[in-house]
Amino acid sequence: MKYLFVILSISTILSASTVELLPVDKEIIKNSFNENFDQAINQAEEQIRLNPYSPKYYYYQINAKVLQYSERIMALDHDKREEGREKINEELITYFEDIADKFEDNDLTTEDKFYYGAILGYLARMQGIDGSWWGAFSSGKEARNVMEEIIEKDPEFYDAYLLLGMTEYYADRLSGFVGIVASALGFSGDREKGLAYLNLAYDKGNLVFGQTALTLIEIYGRLEDNEHKSLKYFEGFLKHYPRNKRITNHYCHQLINTWNFKKVDSIIQNDENNIVENYVKARYYSGRGNSEAAVEYATKSLNEEKYTWRGVNNHARYLVVYNNWLMDKDDDVEKTKELLNDRYIDIFKTTVDNAETTRWLHELSILMANNKPVNVIEEYLNSKPKFSDTLDYNNQYNLLVGSYYLRNGKHAECEEYFNEVVQSNDERARYSAYKYLIDLYLQQETSKQKVDKLLAMIDVFDNDRLIYRSRDLKNKYSL
């Protein structure tokens, strides 16, 4: 639910034939999406002074403020972030309400209606983040009504489909108390319609390319955990806004997660503006088998831990300890392992207790990360040691080999590895296996019986990401 209104906003790439953009408009948008937030806000405020009766530059200013939101939170000390978040929420909600009220009863052109509806969308977003669900749905419904009026008047005003697509998609995911509130206000949704609207806005919208790309990144990359499908939208966004640090680093993480190490290497080597974060570099070099560089960049990341999330910092500490252990630097391991939290202490103990298996699996992953051909991988598999009875290592092995075969188009071979994992009691491993099987059955034709069996298991597993992602299987196999 916390993602429901995380990106409920409209913003612009602004190359529309129906809206004439001044050079200053393009500069504001460019600065906003390239994270030059203060400059964008100042430019918008100057235009507001010159055009006080138009919602256009209020919209540009609000767009920059919303995009700046995460940066403001991250600038706070860890212990003050929740309190600071509440204050920032209150500040933005009050301001957005004032601006929406300013234009509520005005006789607006179609273009200005669009900006007004977008401002209401921003208001709904902030109210949702703040947990003010009744206000969020009320504002969201009003924003949706504005966009529907625009579409009714001009069905080819494709930019309005962004907000309509978002309300369709996110409303389909509502449950519990929030779902009750939405239902009371007449909110209902349809995932497939929502995605169709969003892709229509992405492909044909003149005003909303940037935000549509961010929306689809959020949906595919997080809400449905479909990293492969999200890559298209990362690449489209960064083609226009290459200096957006947050999205560049998010993209690198997704590339690592999908074993696209060559692309990450290219981004790092061509990073003239120092956009790639040290933590990304640490993950990349650890995955590629360069333990010395992994320790170097993970240590640098920890020198900046005030500005990162605790989960990132905990994993960076583990990367330091683990890679020192791989290099047999026992003194450095002893110095740093005490900094691990309880979870990583347990993981590292298991690693040391099963050193032969761990090192063998690590080398297997390095071969895969370096794109070694199938015959090289299969030759290495012949040296597989006898695993202990620790089921986790069998799952790691099956997922590694199965995912490698899937990436290399060896569909018959990968399926048996994933089916081994779905029989285990490890929920995290089973989740990954279900995810891979969805990909497999979407890529190749299989029997409806197999798909039915998988869908039944996913239904019992009861994970929202998998449930919504698996709808593509239902559509493909007419189930």
N, C-alpha and C positions, 0 to 999 in steps of 0.2 A: 504493500500500500504506500510506502514512503516514496515510491517513484511516480505515483499517480500524477502529480502536478509538477514534477521536477523540471520538466521542460515545456510546460503548457504556455507557450509564447510564440509570437510570430515575429520574424525579423527578415531582413532583405539582403539579397545580392544585388538587386535593383538594376536590371538591364531591360526593364519592361517597355514594350511598345506603347502600352496604355498609360504609363506614368513617365513623365519627362523628369529625368534626374539632373540636378545641377552638379557641377564638380564638387561642391562642398558635401552634397548628399553622399556621393560615392566615397569621399574621404572619411566621413563619419562611419559608414558601414565597414569600410576596409579597416579602420582603426579598431572598431568594436570587435570584429572577428579575429583580428590579429593581436588582440589583448592589449592594445594601447588605450585602456579604458578611460583614464583621466583626460587624455586628449580628445577622445570621442565625445565624452560628456561635456567638456568645455565648448567644443564646436557646436554641439546641439543646443546648448544654453544660449550661445550667441545668436543662433538662428531663431530661437524662441523669442528673444527680445525683439527681433526684426519681424517675426510672424506670430504674434501672440494669440491670434484667433484661429490658428490651424492646429489640428492634433498631430500633424506630421512630425514635427521636430520633438514634441513631447514623446512620441513613440520611439524615435531614434535614441533619445536620451534614456528612456526607460529600458530599451533593449540593451544598451551598454551597461546600465546598472545591474540588470539581471545576469548578464554574462559575467559581470565582475563579482557576483555573489560569492562564489567558491573561494576566490582569491582573498576576499575580506575575511572569510572564516578562517582560512589557513594562516593568515597573518597573526591570529590570536594565539596565546599560549594554550597548550593542550587543556589545562584545567579550567580555562575561562571560555572555551569554545561554545559550550551549551548556553551559558548566560549571554555571551556575545551574539550568538545566533538569534536568540529571542529578541534582543534589542534591534538587531538589523531587520528582522522580520517585521517588527512593529513599525519601524521607520519607513520601510518600503510600502507596507500595506496602507499606512496613512497617506503617503504621498500618492500612490496609485489611485486610491479612492478619491482624493481631491481632484486629480486630473480627469478621472472618468466623470465625476459630477460636473466638471466644467463644460463638457461637451454632450452631456446626456440629452438635453432637450434642443440641441442645435439642429438646424436644417443642413445636413451634411451631403456633400457629393458622394458618389460611389467610392471614390478613392479615400476620402476622409472617413467614410463609414468603415472601410477596411481597417484604417489605423485605429479608430475608436474601438472596434471589436477586438483588435489585437491588444490594446491596453487593458480591456476587460479580461482577456486571457492571461495577461501578466498578473493581474490582481488575483484571479482564481488560483494561479500557480502559487503565489506567496501565501494565500490563505490556506491552501492545501498543505504546504510545508509547515505552516504554523499550527496545523491540526484544527483549524476553524472550518470544519467540513460543510456546515450549512452555508456559510458565506461563500466557500469555494465553489460549491455546486450552483449556488444562485448566480454568482458572477459568470461561471462557466456556461450556464444555460443561456444567460443573456448574450454572451459572446457568440455562442453557437447560433442563436437566433439572428444576430446581425449578419453572420456569414451566410446563413440560409437565405436571407433577404437578398444578399448580393448575388448568390447563385441563381435565385429565381429570376432576377432581373437580367443577369448575364451568365448563362451556364459555362461560358468559356473564360470566366474570371478564375483561372485555375489556382491562383494563390489562396483563395478562400477554402480550398479543399484541405489545406494543411490542418487548420483547426478542426474542421469537420472530421477529418481522418483521425485526429488525436482523440476527440471525444468518443468516436465510435470504438476505437481500439481500447482505450483505457476503461471506458464504461463496461466493456465486456469482461474485464478482469476484477470487477468489484465483488466484494464478499463481506460478510459480517456486518458490523454496525455501519461502516461506510457505505456498504451496499444498500442498507435500509434507508439511509439518508438520501442516497442517489435515487432510489426507487420512489421515495416520497415526492421528489422534485421532477419525476418523469424522465430520469436518465436511464437509457438502456443502450446497449452497444452490440457491435458485430465485428469480430476480429478481422475476418476476410474483407469486409467492406472498408474497414478502417485502413488496412494495409493498401488496398486498391486506391483509396483516396490519397493516401500519403505518397504513393509512387506516382500518381497523376500529378500531384503538386511538385514532386521532385523532378519529373521529366518535362513538364510543360509550364510550370509556374514561372512567371516573370519576376516575382518579388521575393520568393521565400526559399530559394535554393539552400542557403546556409542553414536556416533553422530546420528545414525538412531533413537535410542530411544528418543533423544532430539528433533529431527525433528518431530516425531509422537506425542510427548507431545505437541509441539507447534501447530501442525495442529489440533489435537483433543481437546486439552485443551483450546486453545485460538481462533484460526481461525474459528473453527466450534462449539465452546462452548459445547463440548460433554465431560463433566467431567468424566462420568462413563467410557467411552471408553479410556480415557487417563490414567486411573489408572494402567492398565496393563503395560504400558510403563514406568511410574514412578517406579513401583515395580521392573521391570526388570533392569532398570538403577541402582537403589539404591542397588540392590542385589550385583552388582559388585563394586559400588562406594558409600559406605554408609556414607562417610565423606564429601560428597558434600553438603554444607550448603544451597546453593541457591535452589537446587532441593528438598532437604529434606523439606524445609519450604514451597515451592510451593506445594509439595505433601500434606503436612498437610492442607493447605488452601483448596485444592481440596477435601480432605476427609471431612472437615467441611462442604463444600458446598454440598456434597452428603450425609450428615448425618451419616458418618462413624466415630462417636465420639470414639468408643472403640479402633479403630486403632490409633487414635491420642493420646489417653490416654496411650497406650502401648509405643508409640514412646517417649512421654514426660517422662514416668517413667523409660525408659531405655536409656536416653540421657546422657551417661557417658561423652561425649565429649562436652557437652553444645552447641549443634548445633541448637536446636530449639530456635527461636527468641521469645523475650518477647511479641511481638504483636500477634504471633500465639497463645501463651499461654493465652493471654487476650481474644482473640476470642473464644478459646476452653472453658475456664471457664465461660465466659458470656453465651455461648450456652448451657452449662450444668447446669446453674443456680447457680453457685458459684460466687456471685457478689463480695464478699470480695476479692477473688483471682483475679477476672477480673480487679478490680480497681488497685490492687497491680502490676500486670504485665503490664497493660496499662500505668501506671505511670512510670514504669521502661523503657518501650518502648520510652516514650517521653523524657527521659533523654538521649536517643541515637538518637534523631530526626535528628541530623545533617547528619546521615548516612542512612536515610530512605527517602522514597518519601513523598511529601506533603500530598497526598491522604491518606497514611497510618497514618500520624501524625494527620490529621483532624479526622479520624475515631477513633483513639486511645483516643483523647480528648472526643469524644462523648461517648465512652465506659465508661470512668471515670464518666462523668456526669450522664449518664443513670443508671449505676449500683449503684451509690450513691443514686439516686432517688428511685430505687427499694428498697434500704435498709432504706429509710426514713431519710437519713442523710442530712437534709435540709441545715445545715451550709456549708457542703462540696459542695453541689450542687451550692449554691450561690457563693462560691469561684471560682469554675471552669467553670461555664456555660458561663461566659463572654469571655472565651478563644475560644469558638466555632466560626466557620465561619458562614456566613449568611445561608448557606444551612442547617447546623445542628442546628442553632438557630430555624429555622422554624420547623424542624422535632421535636425538643424537645418541642417546644410550643404546637404542635399538640398532642404530647404524654401526656403532663400535662393536656391539655384541655379535653382529652378523657381517663382519668386515669383508669376508671373501665374496659373499653374495652382493653386498652393497657396491663394492668396487666393480664387480662384473657387470651389474646392471647399469652403473654409471658409464662404463666404457661403451656398452650397447647404445645408450642414449646419445653419447658423443658421436658415434658412427652415424646414427640416424640424423643428428643435427647437422652433420657435415655432408649430408646427401650422398652417402655411400650407396652404390647400386645393390640390387636385391641379392646377387650372388655373393657379395662381400658380407652382407648381413647374415645370410643363411649359413655361410661358412663359420661365422662367429658364433651363431646359435649352437653349432655342434660342440662348442667348448663349454656349454652351460653346466655350471656346477650343481651339485645336489643341494637344493634349497632346504632350509630348515622347515619345520612344520608351521612356521609363522605364515599365516594365510596372506598377509599383506604383500609379501614378496611375490607370491604366485600371481596375485592380482596385478602388481606392477608389471611383471613380465608379460602377462597376457594382454594388458592394455597397450604396452609399448609395441609389441609385435603386431597386434591387431591393427592399431592405428597406423603403423608403418605400411602394412599391406594395403590398408584402405587408401592411404595417400598415393600409393603406387598402382592402384587399379586392380589389385589382386583380391577380388571380392570374395571368391569362394574360400580362400585361405583365411581371410580376416574374421569371417563370421564365427568360426568355431572358437576362436580365442575370446571373442566377446561373450559367447554363450557360456563359456567357463566362468566368467566373472559374474554373470547375473545369478549364478547359483550360490554366490558367497553371502556371508552375513554382513559384509562391510558396505554400509550404505553409500559412502562416498565413491567407492569403486563401482558399485552397481549403477549409480547415477551416470558415471562416465560411460559405462558399457551401454546403457540405454540410449544415451546421446549418440554414440557411434552407430548403433544399430539403426536409429532413425535415419542418419546420414546414408548408411549403406542401402537401406530399402528405398530411399529416395533416388539414389544414384543408379541402382540396377533394379530390374524387374524381379519380383519374387512372388511367392504364392500368397493369396489372401489369408490363408491359414496362419502363415508365419507372422504376417502383419497383425492379424487379430490377436494372436498370442502375445506379441510385444505390447500392443495397446492395452491388453488386460493387465499385464504386469505393471505398466506405467500407471494405470488407474489405481491399482493397489498401492503402488509406491507413493502416490499422492503428492507430487511435486509440481507446482504451478508452471515452472519453466518448461518442464517436459510435457505436461499436459497440453499447453498451448502450442508448443512446437510440433507436437505429434499430430496436430490437426492437418498439417500438410500431407501426412500419410493418409489420413482419412479421405482427403480430397483426391489424392492421386489414385487410390485403390477403390474409390466410390463406396466407402464403408460408412 
